[in-house]
């Protein structure tokens, strides 16, 4: 199942992407879906199996533009 780490800042999203890839988490930058309602943000897409590893990594950086996590559930995005 796919999850997104949603950011309001492109620079911070790309920094998070680099952090996750460096930690061995397969991930990619994607446009934030309109369902998030935050405008033209950038998200980092990863598999939900990596969430236990992703969450503390991102929390440790204290990104000011981090909005939260979205998970695809039944074809729709749900905030985690």
Backbone as JSON Lines, residues from 0, in Angstrom:
{"i":0,"aa":"X","n":[0.85,-1.18,0.0],"ca":[0.0,0.0,0.0],"c":[0.9,1.24,0.0]}
{"i":1,"aa":"X","n":[0.48,2.23,-0.71],"ca":[1.25,3.46,-0.88],"c":[0.94,4.49,0.21]}
{"i":2,"aa":"X","n":[1.98,5.16,0.67],"ca":[1.83,6.27,1.6],"c":[2.57,7.47,1.05]}
{"i":3,"aa":"X","n":[2.14,8.65,1.49],"ca":[2.8,9.9,1.12],"c":[3.16,10.68,2.37]}
{"i":4,"aa":"X","n":[4.36,11.22,2.38],"ca":[4.75,12.2,3.38],"c":[4.59,13.54,2.67]}
{"i":5,"aa":"X","n":[3.69,14.39,3.16],"ca":[3.29,15.61,2.45],"c":[4.02,16.83,3.03]}
{"i":6,"aa":"X","n":[4.56,17.62,2.12],"ca":[5.3,18.84,2.5],"c":[4.75,20.04,1.76]}
{"i":7,"aa":"X","n":[4.85,21.21,2.39],"ca":[4.47,22.48,1.73],"c":[5.68,23.1,1.04]}
{"i":8,"aa":"X","n":[6.85,22.55,1.28],"ca":[8.09,23.09,0.72],"c":[8.77,22.06,-0.17]}
{"i":9,"aa":"X","n":[9.05,22.45,-1.4],"ca":[9.74,21.55,-2.32],"c":[11.13,21.2,-1.8]}
{"i":10,"aa":"X","n":[11.85,22.19,-1.27],"ca":[13.2,21.97,-0.77],"c":[13.21,20.95,0.38]}
{"i":11,"aa":"X","n":[12.26,21.08,1.3],"ca":[12.21,20.15,2.42],"c":[11.77,18.76,1.97]}
{"i":12,"aa":"X","n":[10.88,18.68,1.01],"ca":[10.47,17.37,0.48],"c":[11.65,16.67,-0.17]}
{"i":13,"aa":"X","n":[12.44,17.4,-0.93],"ca":[13.6,16.8,-1.59],"c":[14.67,16.42,-0.58]}
{"i":14,"aa":"X","n":[14.81,17.2,0.49],"ca":[15.73,16.84,1.56],"c":[15.27,15.54,2.23]}
{"i":15,"aa":"X","n":[13.98,15.43,2.49],"ca":[13.43,14.21,3.1],"c":[13.61,13.02,2.17]}
{"i":16,"aa":"X","n":[13.42,13.23,0.89],"ca":[13.62,12.15,-0.09],"c":[15.05,11.64,-0.03]}
{"i":17,"aa":"X","n":[16.01,12.55,0.02],"ca":[17.41,12.18,0.12],"c":[17.69,11.42,1.41]}
{"i":18,"aa":"X","n":[17.1,11.87,2.51],"ca":[17.25,11.22,3.8],"c":[16.73,9.78,3.74]}
{"i":19,"aa":"X","n":[15.53,9.61,3.19],"ca":[14.93,8.28,3.14],"c":[15.71,7.33,2.23]}
{"i":20,"aa":"X","n":[16.11,7.83,1.07],"ca":[16.89,6.99,0.17],"c":[18.21,6.58,0.81]}
{"i":21,"aa":"X","n":[18.83,7.5,1.54],"ca":[20.06,7.2,2.24],"c":[19.88,6.16,3.33]}
{"i":22,"aa":"X","n":[18.65,6.06,3.86],"ca":[18.33,5.07,4.89],"c":[17.82,3.76,4.28]}
{"i":23,"aa":"X","n":[17.86,3.67,2.95],"ca":[17.45,2.44,2.29],"c":[15.96,2.3,2.05]}
{"i":24,"aa":"X","n":[15.22,3.4,2.11],"ca":[13.78,3.37,1.87],"c":[13.52,3.73,0.41]}
{"i":25,"aa":"X","n":[13.0,2.79,-0.39],"ca":[12.67,3.12,-1.77],"c":[11.57,4.19,-1.78]}
{"i":26,"aa":"X","n":[11.84,5.32,-2.4],"ca":[10.9,6.44,-2.38],"c":[11.1,7.32,-3.59]}
{"i":27,"aa":"X","n":[10.1,8.17,-3.85],"ca":[10.19,9.11,-4.96],"c":[9.37,10.35,-4.66]}
{"i":28,"aa":"X","n":[9.73,11.46,-5.29],"ca":[8.99,12.72,-5.15],"c":[7.82,12.71,-6.13]}
{"i":29,"aa":"X","n":[6.66,13.13,-5.64],"ca":[5.46,13.21,-6.46],"c":[4.69,14.49,-6.1]}
{"i":30,"aa":"X","n":[3.82,14.92,-6.99],"ca":[2.95,16.05,-6.69],"c":[1.94,15.64,-5.64]}
{"i":31,"aa":"X","n":[1.67,16.53,-4.72],"ca":[0.68,16.25,-3.68],"c":[-0.71,16.24,-4.29]}
{"i":32,"aa":"X","n":[-1.52,15.22,-3.98],"ca":[-2.88,15.16,-4.53],"c":[-3.75,16.29,-3.98]}
{"i":33,"aa":"X","n":[-4.69,16.72,-4.78],"ca":[-5.55,17.84,-4.37],"c":[-6.37,17.51,-3.13]}
{"i":34,"aa":"X","n":[-6.6,16.22,-2.83],"ca":[-7.36,15.83,-1.65],"c":[-6.7,16.31,-0.35]}
{"i":35,"aa":"X","n":[-5.41,16.55,-0.4],"ca":[-4.72,17.04,0.8],"c":[-5.13,18.47,1.12]}
{"i":36,"aa":"X","n":[-5.53,19.23,0.11],"ca":[-6.0,20.6,0.31],"c":[-4.94,21.57,0.78]}
{"i":37,"aa":"X","n":[-3.69,21.37,0.35],"ca":[-2.63,22.29,0.78],"c":[-2.02,23.05,-0.39]}
{"i":38,"aa":"X","n":[-2.67,23.04,-1.51],"ca":[-2.14,23.77,-2.66],"c":[-1.16,22.93,-3.45]}
{"i":39,"aa":"X","n":[-0.1,23.54,-3.91],"ca":[0.84,22.85,-4.8],"c":[2.03,22.3,-4.04]}
{"i":40,"aa":"X","n":[1.78,21.42,-3.11],"ca":[2.86,20.83,-2.33],"c":[3.54,19.69,-3.07]}
{"i":41,"aa":"X","n":[4.6,19.21,-2.47],"ca":[5.34,18.07,-3.0],"c":[5.34,17.0,-1.92]}
{"i":42,"aa":"X","n":[5.17,15.76,-2.33],"ca":[5.13,14.65,-1.39],"c":[6.22,13.65,-1.7]}
{"i":43,"aa":"X","n":[6.54,12.86,-0.7],"ca":[7.48,11.75,-0.88],"c":[6.66,10.47,-0.77]}
{"i":44,"aa":"X","n":[6.68,9.69,-1.84],"ca":[5.9,8.46,-1.93],"c":[6.77,7.28,-1.5]}
{"i":45,"aa":"X","n":[6.18,6.39,-0.68],"ca":[6.89,5.19,-0.23],"c":[5.87,4.12,0.13]}
{"i":46,"aa":"X","n":[6.32,2.89,0.26],"ca":[5.44,1.78,0.61],"c":[5.17,1.8,2.11]}
{"i":47,"aa":"X","n":[3.94,1.5,2.5],"ca":[3.55,1.57,3.91],"c":[4.35,0.62,4.79]}
{"i":48,"aa":"X","n":[4.94,-0.41,4.23],"ca":[5.77,-1.33,5.02],"c":[6.98,-0.61,5.63]}
{"i":49,"aa":"X","n":[7.37,0.52,5.03],"ca":[8.52,1.28,5.52],"c":[8.11,2.37,6.52]}
{"i":50,"aa":"X","n":[6.81,2.52,6.78],"ca":[6.35,3.59,7.67],"c":[7.02,3.57,9.05]}
{"i":51,"aa":"X","n":[7.2,2.38,9.68],"ca":[7.88,2.38,10.98],"c":[9.31,2.93,10.92]}
{"i":52,"aa":"X","n":[9.93,2.88,9.78],"ca":[11.28,3.44,9.63],"c":[11.22,4.91,9.23]}
{"i":53,"aa":"X","n":[10.24,5.28,8.39],"ca":[10.12,6.64,7.88],"c":[9.74,7.62,8.98]}
{"i":54,"aa":"X","n":[8.77,7.25,9.78],"ca":[8.23,8.18,10.79],"c":[9.31,8.76,11.71]}
{"i":55,"aa":"X","n":[10.14,7.93,12.35],"ca":[11.16,8.53,13.22],"c":[12.24,9.3,12.46]}
{"i":56,"aa":"X","n":[12.54,8.89,11.23],"ca":[13.53,9.62,10.44],"c":[13.07,11.05,10.18]}
{"i":57,"aa":"X","n":[11.82,11.18,9.74],"ca":[11.29,12.52,9.44],"c":[11.06,13.33,10.71]}
{"i":58,"aa":"X","n":[10.62,12.68,11.76],"ca":[10.4,13.38,13.04],"c":[11.7,13.95,13.58]}
{"i":59,"aa":"X","n":[12.79,13.24,13.35],"ca":[14.08,13.69,13.84],"c":[14.58,14.96,13.17]}
{"i":60,"aa":"X","n":[14.09,15.23,11.97],"ca":[14.51,16.44,11.24],"c":[13.64,17.66,11.58]}
{"i":61,"aa":"X","n":[12.48,17.45,12.16],"ca":[11.57,18.55,12.54],"c":[11.34,19.54,11.4]}
{"i":62,"aa":"X","n":[10.91,19.02,10.27],"ca":[10.65,19.85,9.09],"c":[9.5,20.82,9.38]}
{"i":63,"aa":"X","n":[9.74,22.09,9.16],"ca":[8.71,23.11,9.42],"c":[7.58,23.06,8.39]}
{"i":64,"aa":"X","n":[7.85,22.53,7.21],"ca":[6.85,22.49,6.14],"c":[6.19,21.12,6.03]}
{"i":65,"aa":"X","n":[6.44,20.24,6.98],"ca":[5.82,18.91,6.93],"c":[4.36,19.03,7.33]}
{"i":66,"aa":"X","n":[3.46,18.48,6.53],"ca":[2.02,18.56,6.77],"c":[1.49,17.31,7.44]}
{"i":67,"aa":"X","n":[1.99,16.15,7.02],"ca":[1.51,14.89,7.58],"c":[1.6,13.76,6.57]}
{"i":68,"aa":"X","n":[0.96,12.66,6.92],"ca":[1.0,11.46,6.07],"c":[-0.37,11.18,5.48]}
{"i":69,"aa":"X","n":[-0.36,10.71,4.25],"ca":[-1.58,10.24,3.59],"c":[-1.36,8.79,3.19]}
{"i":70,"aa":"X","n":[-2.43,8.0,3.29],"ca":[-2.38,6.6,2.88],"c":[-3.5,6.37,1.88]}
{"i":71,"aa":"X","n":[-3.25,5.58,0.86],"ca":[-4.29,5.25,-0.1],"c":[-5.15,4.15,0.49]}
{"i":72,"aa":"X","n":[-6.44,4.43,0.62],"ca":[-7.37,3.46,1.21],"c":[-8.63,3.43,0.34]}
{"i":73,"aa":"X","n":[-8.85,2.33,-0.34],"ca":[-10.03,2.2,-1.19],"c":[-10.06,3.19,-2.33]}
{"i":74,"aa":"X","n":[-8.89,3.53,-2.86],"ca":[-8.8,4.47,-3.99],"c":[-8.8,5.92,-3.59]}
{"i":75,"aa":"X","n":[-8.92,6.21,-2.3],"ca":[-8.91,7.59,-1.81],"c":[-7.77,7.78,-0.82]}
{"i":76,"aa":"X","n":[-7.35,9.01,-0.66],"ca":[-6.29,9.31,0.32],"c":[-6.9,9.63,1.68]}
{"i":77,"aa":"X","n":[-6.32,9.03,2.71],"ca":[-6.78,9.22,4.09],"c":[-5.6,9.71,4.91]}
{"i":78,"aa":"X","n":[-5.82,10.72,5.72],"ca":[-4.73,11.23,6.56],"c":[-4.48,10.26,7.71]}
{"i":79,"aa":"X","n":[-3.2,10.01,7.95],"ca":[-2.8,9.07,9.02],"c":[-2.43,9.87,10.25]}
